Amino acid sequence: MTPDSKDFLAGLFRAAVQAAAPLAALRPHMPPRPKGRTVVVGAGKGAAQMAAAFEQLWGPCEGVVVTRYGYGCETRFIRVLEAAHPVPDAAGLQATQALCAAVQGLGPDDLVVALICGGGSALLPAPPPGFSLADEAALNAALLASGAPIGAMNAIRKQFSAIKGGRLAALAAPAPVHTLVVSDVPGDDPAQVASGPTVPDAADRALALRLVAAYGIDLPEPVARFLRTAPEDAPQPGDAAFAGNRVRVIASAAQSLEAAAALAQSAGLGVHILSDSIEGEARDVGRVHAALAREIATRARPFARPALMLSGGETTVTLRGTGGRGGRNSEFLLAFALAVDGLDNVQALAADTDGIDGSETNAGAFANGTSVARMRAAGVDPAARLAAHDAYGAFKAIGDLFDTGPTGTNVNDFRAILVR
């Protein structure tokens, strides 16, 4: 891949991220000032940056947010705590307790502002009474390995939690809660982002059990027993505790893809946003994108060349065995690379807008029609690496990992495919 192709695709990624930058996203959605205290709580990979931006716009306030290790930033008034992601740890448990404590004892003249973005589900462990952090970590591991879509995972998480599914907002009553959401979920349902700590939905234990069966999720037996026998569901949207609360989605994948599209159009490209809410197995989605790219490259249909395809959403990876390295974007891209092998006019970037793809330090990777040949020349079998979920190692071998560091936001997957 030529350096200028990488620079162009990376520029599109930066435009997408900038469209979801906290300061610009928050400014139009600031709540009215209360008579009493303003307490800020938040969770997610971009929660610290959202807190810093909120302080800049609001001034003195109080509160606490939790983000992933290494994702914090300097704030003046709001405490920033860090914890593990994607598998919760003891620091996350302590952070959850701090958020719950921050919203208790408030009155109707106070205001709670909840800053919520992707990653908050793992950062807010709060197992039900009688269960341990290890139980919640085991649940999270089972969900991540299942390949179930994010909506299904969150519906299950909400039933096994003392904070998710609107429970944090219920603790704040009678203080109103103003929730500002950077969406990383297909469809932008705010109740799904970070499993909705301040936004309830109609999901109940019966639905959670149906989803467990539908996706063949191998739940730890204590968790499965709890879902069958727990005395109550997560609170429902009509609960009086939520009266007067407000929810706003302030940034989303759709807005970010449109920003990238505008930049590409200014460079004279035909731009086609396929969807901002693509789900499914990462390698299968990669092959479908590759089939479209091959059709454009060889037959100039369904789009004329030069063409740029953009897409977003959240794919999944169903783990088969252990030992692989890499996240859903690099797995998408390795399957894509295998399917466009030999094409000389296709370049692609797939990356997570939070700057981390899975558990490694890269946001994603670049690929083109020479990627597979270069991997083989480096002694790497790309098909075997795909089978082993080791896309990270495959792209590292050819120097095509895409590293950005933490971006301060999270609107999920970003994919750009250029056919010259």
C-alpha positions in Angstrom: 0.0 0.0 0.0 1.4 3.4 -1.0 2.0 5.9 1.8 -0.4 8.4 0.2 -3.2 5.8 0.3 -2.6 5.2 4.0 -2.5 8.9 4.7 -5.8 9.5 2.8 -7.6 6.7 4.6 -6.2 7.8 8.0 -7.4 11.3 7.2 -10.9 10.0 6.7 -10.7 8.2 10.1 -9.5 11.5 11.8 -12.5 13.3 10.2 -14.9 10.7 11.6 -13.4 10.9 15.1 -13.4 14.7 15.1 -17.1 14.8 14.2 -17.6 13.0 17.6 -15.2 15.1 19.6 -16.7 15.8 23.1 -16.6 19.6 23.1 -18.4 20.1 19.8 -20.8 17.3 20.5 -21.8 18.5 24.0 -22.2 22.2 23.3 -25.7 22.1 21.7 -27.0 19.7 24.4 -26.1 21.3 27.7 -28.9 21.2 30.3 -30.4 24.2 32.1 -28.7 25.0 35.4 -30.4 23.7 38.5 -31.1 25.6 41.7 -29.0 23.1 43.7 -25.9 21.0 43.0 -24.7 19.7 39.7 -23.3 16.1 40.0 -21.6 14.5 37.0 -21.3 10.8 36.6 -20.1 8.9 33.6 -18.6 5.7 32.1 -16.9 4.6 28.9 -13.7 4.9 27.0 -14.3 8.5 26.2 -15.8 9.5 29.6 -12.8 11.4 30.9 -12.6 13.6 27.8 -16.4 14.1 28.0 -16.0 15.2 31.6 -13.2 17.7 30.7 -15.3 19.1 27.9 -18.3 19.4 30.2 -16.3 21.3 32.8 -15.0 23.7 30.1 -18.6 24.5 29.1 -20.2 24.4 32.5 -17.7 25.6 35.1 -17.5 24.3 38.7 -19.4 21.1 39.4 -18.7 17.8 41.1 -18.8 14.1 40.4 -16.9 11.1 39.2 -16.5 9.2 35.9 -14.7 5.9 35.1 -12.7 5.1 31.9 -10.3 2.4 30.7 -6.8 2.2 32.0 -4.7 4.8 30.1 -7.7 6.7 28.8 -7.9 9.3 31.5 -7.1 13.0 31.1 -6.8 16.1 33.4 -10.0 17.5 34.9 -10.5 20.3 37.4 -13.6 19.3 39.3 -14.7 15.8 38.3 -12.8 12.8 39.5 -11.5 10.4 36.9 -11.1 6.7 37.8 -9.6 4.0 35.6 -10.5 0.3 35.4 -10.2 -2.7 33.2 -11.8 -3.3 29.8 -13.1 -5.6 28.4 -13.0 -7.9 31.4 -14.0 -6.0 34.6 -11.7 -5.8 37.6 -11.7 -4.7 41.3 -11.0 -1.1 40.3 -14.2 -1.1 38.2 -16.1 -2.4 41.2 -14.8 0.4 43.3 -15.6 2.9 40.6 -19.1 1.7 40.4 -19.5 2.1 44.1 -18.2 5.7 43.8 -20.7 6.5 41.0 -23.6 5.1 43.1 -22.5 7.1 46.2 -22.2 10.3 44.2 -25.9 10.3 43.2 -27.5 9.4 46.5 -28.9 11.9 48.9 -29.9 14.4 46.2 -33.1 16.4 46.0 -35.4 17.6 43.3 -33.5 20.9 42.9 -30.2 19.1 42.2 -29.2 17.8 38.8 -27.3 14.7 37.8 -25.6 14.8 34.4 -24.6 11.4 33.1 -21.9 11.2 30.4 -22.2 7.8 28.8 -20.2 6.3 25.9 -19.1 2.9 24.7 -17.1 0.6 27.0 -19.1 1.4 30.1 -20.6 -2.1 30.4 -17.3 -3.6 31.4 -16.2 -0.6 33.4 -19.3 -0.7 35.7 -19.3 -4.1 37.3 -22.0 -4.4 40.0 -23.0 -8.0 40.6 -26.3 -8.6 42.4 -26.2 -9.3 46.1 -24.7 -12.7 46.8 -22.5 -12.7 43.8 -18.9 -11.7 43.3 -16.8 -9.8 40.8 -15.6 -13.1 39.5 -19.1 -14.1 38.6 -19.6 -10.9 36.6 -16.2 -11.4 34.9 -17.2 -14.9 34.0 -20.5 -13.7 32.5 -18.6 -11.0 30.5 -16.1 -13.6 29.2 -19.0 -15.9 28.1 -20.8 -13.0 26.3 -17.6 -11.8 24.5 -16.9 -15.4 23.3 -20.4 -16.0 22.1 -20.5 -13.9 19.0 -23.9 -12.5 20.1 -24.8 -9.0 18.9 -24.3 -6.1 21.4 -28.0 -5.7 22.0 -28.3 -9.3 23.1 -25.3 -9.1 25.4 -26.5 -5.9 27.0 -30.0 -7.3 27.6 -28.4 -10.1 29.6 -26.0 -7.8 31.4 -28.8 -5.5 32.6 -30.5 -8.3 34.5 -27.3 -9.3 36.3 -26.4 -5.9 37.7 -27.0 -3.4 40.5 -26.3 -0.4 38.3 -27.2 -1.1 34.6 -30.6 -1.0 33.0 -31.5 2.4 34.6 -30.6 1.5 38.1 -28.1 4.3 38.6 -30.8 6.9 37.6 -33.2 5.2 40.0 -30.7 5.7 42.8 -30.5 9.5 42.0 -34.3 10.1 42.4 -35.8 12.5 43.1 -33.0 14.4 41.4 -33.6 14.6 37.6 -31.0 13.0 35.4 -29.8 14.5 32.1 -28.1 11.7 30.1 -25.7 12.7 27.2 -24.7 9.7 25.1 -22.0 9.1 22.5 -23.5 6.1 20.7 -21.4 3.1 19.8 -24.3 0.8 19.1 -26.2 0.0 15.8 -29.4 1.9 15.7 -28.2 4.5 18.4 -30.6 3.3 21.1 -29.3 5.1 24.2 -30.5 2.3 26.5 -27.9 0.0 24.8 -24.9 2.2 25.3 -22.9 1.0 28.3 -25.9 -1.2 29.1 -27.9 2.0 30.0 -27.0 2.8 33.6 -29.3 5.8 33.5 -31.6 4.8 30.7 -34.1 1.9 31.3 -35.7 -0.2 28.6 -38.3 -2.9 28.4 -35.9 -5.8 28.4 -36.7 -8.3 31.2 -35.3 -11.6 32.5 -37.6 -13.6 30.2 -36.1 -11.9 27.2 -32.6 -12.4 28.5 -33.2 -16.1 28.8 -34.6 -16.3 25.3 -31.5 -14.6 24.0 -29.2 -17.0 25.9 -31.0 -19.9 24.2 -31.1 -18.3 20.8 -27.4 -17.6 20.6 -26.3 -20.7 22.5 -24.5 -18.7 25.1 -22.7 -20.9 27.6 -23.5 -19.0 30.8 -21.9 -19.8 34.1 -24.4 -21.9 36.0 -24.8 -19.5 39.0 -25.6 -16.7 36.6 -28.0 -18.8 34.6 -29.8 -19.9 37.9 -30.0 -16.2 38.9 -31.7 -15.3 35.6 -34.2 -18.0 36.1 -35.0 -17.2 39.8 -34.3 -13.5 40.5 -37.2 -11.9 42.3 -37.4 -8.8 40.0 -36.5 -7.5 36.6 -34.5 -4.3 35.8 -36.7 -1.2 36.3 -39.1 -0.4 33.4 -39.2 2.9 31.5 -42.5 3.9 33.1 -41.2 3.8 36.6 -41.9 7.0 38.5 -38.2 7.3 39.4 -37.5 8.3 35.8 -40.1 11.1 35.6 -38.5 14.3 34.4 -35.3 12.6 33.1 -33.9 13.6 29.7 -31.8 11.6 27.2 -29.9 13.0 24.3 -27.6 11.1 21.7 -25.0 13.8 21.0 -22.7 11.8 18.6 -23.1 8.7 16.5 -21.6 6.6 13.8 -23.9 8.2 11.2 -22.6 11.7 11.9 -19.0 10.5 11.8 -19.4 8.6 8.5 -21.1 11.7 7.0 -18.0 13.8 8.0 -15.6 11.3 6.4 -17.8 11.3 3.3 -17.7 15.1 3.0 -13.9 15.0 3.1 -13.7 12.4 0.4 -16.2 14.2 -1.8 -14.1 17.3 -1.6 -11.3 15.2 -3.1 -13.5 14.3 -6.1 -14.4 10.8 -5.1 -17.8 9.1 -5.5 -18.8 8.2 -1.9 -21.2 5.5 -0.8 -22.2 5.0 2.8 -23.3 1.4 3.0 -24.7 1.5 6.5 -23.8 2.9 9.9 -25.3 -0.2 11.7 -23.7 -3.3 10.2 -23.6 -6.3 12.5 -22.6 -9.9 12.1 -19.5 -12.1 12.2 -16.5 -9.9 11.4 -15.0 -12.3 8.9 -18.3 -12.7 7.0 -18.9 -8.9 6.9 -15.3 -8.6 5.6 -16.0 -11.1 2.7 -19.2 -9.2 1.8 -17.3 -5.9 1.6 -14.6 -7.6 -0.4 -17.1 -8.9 -2.9 -18.4 -5.4 -3.5 -14.9 -4.1 -3.8 -14.0 -6.8 -6.4 -17.2 -6.1 -8.4 -16.3 -2.4 -8.6 -12.6 -3.0 -9.3 -13.3 -5.5 -12.1 -16.7 -4.5 -13.6 -17.3 -0.9 -12.4 -20.5 -1.9 -10.8 -22.6 -1.2 -8.7 -20.5 2.0 -8.4 -18.3 3.7 -11.0 -14.6 4.1 -10.2 -13.1 5.8 -8.3 -15.3 4.9 -5.5 -15.1 5.0 -1.7 -17.3 2.8 0.4 -17.8 3.7 4.1 -19.5 1.7 6.7 -19.9 1.4 10.5 -21.6 -0.6 13.2 -20.4 -3.3 15.5 -19.4 -6.7 14.2 -18.6 -9.7 16.4 -16.1 -12.5 16.7 -17.1 -15.9 17.8 -14.0 -17.4 19.4 -13.1 -20.9 18.4 -10.2 -22.0 20.6 -7.8 -19.6 22.4 -4.5 -17.9 21.8 -5.4 -15.4 19.1 -4.6 -11.7 19.1 -6.6 -8.9 17.5 -10.1 -7.4 17.5 -13.1 -7.4 15.2 -11.7 -4.8 12.9 -8.5 -6.5 12.2 -10.3 -9.8 11.7 -12.7 -8.1 9.3 -9.7 -6.8 7.4 -7.8 -10.1 7.2 -10.9 -11.8 5.7 -11.2 -8.8 3.4 -7.5 -9.1 2.3 -7.8 -12.8 1.5 -10.8 -12.1 -0.7 -9.2 -9.2 -2.7 -5.8 -10.8 -3.1 -4.2 -9.8 -6.4 -6.3 -6.7 -7.0 -4.0 -3.7 -7.6 -6.5 -0.9 -7.2 -8.2 -1.6 -3.8 -7.1 -0.1 -0.5 -8.9 -0.4 2.9 -8.8 0.7 6.5 -10.8 -0.8 9.3 -10.5 0.6 12.8 -12.3 1.2 16.1 -13.0 4.9 16.7 -12.0 4.6 20.3 -8.4 3.8 19.2 -8.4 0.2 20.5 -9.3 -2.9 18.5 -10.0 -5.7 20.9 -7.4 -6.2 23.6 -4.3 -4.9 21.7 -2.9 -1.4 21.3 -3.8 -0.8 17.7 -7.0 0.8 16.4 -7.1 -1.4 13.4 -5.1 -2.0 10.2 -4.7 -1.3 6.6 -5.0 -3.8 3.7 -4.8 -3.9 -0.1 -4.5 -6.5 -2.9 -0.9 -7.2 -2.0 -1.4 -7.8 1.8 -1.7 -11.6 1.5 1.3 -12.0 -0.7 3.4 -9.8 1.6 2.2 -11.8 4.6 3.3 -15.1 2.9 6.7 -13.5 2.0 7.1 -12.7 5.7 6.5 -16.3 6.7 2.8 -15.8 7.7 0.0 -18.0 6.6 -3.0 -15.5 6.5 -5.7 -18.2 6.3 -4.2 -20.0 9.3 -4.0 -16.7 11.2 -7.6 -15.9 10.4 -8.7 -19.4 11.7 -6.7 -18.7 14.9 -8.1 -15.2 15.4 -4.6 -13.8 15.1 -5.2 -10.9 12.6 -3.0 -8.6 14.8 0.0 -10.8 14.2 -0.7 -11.1 10.5 -0.8 -7.3 10.0 2.1 -6.6 12.4 4.3 -8.9 10.2 3.9 -6.5 7.2 3.9 -3.2 9.1 0.2 -2.4 8.4 -1.2 -2.0 11.9 -3.0 1.3 12.4 -2.1 3.0 15.8 -3.8 6.1 17.0 -3.8 5.9 20.8 -6.9 6.8 22.7 -9.1 9.1 20.7 -11.4 10.4 23.5 -14.6 9.2 21.8 -16.2 6.0 20.6 -18.7 5.7 17.8 -17.7 2.1 17.0 -16.3 0.6 13.9 -15.1 2.7 11.0 -14.4 1.1 7.6 -13.2 2.9 4.4 -12.6 1.0 1.2 -11.2 2.9 -1.8 -11.3 1.5 -5.3 -9.3 3.6 -7.7 
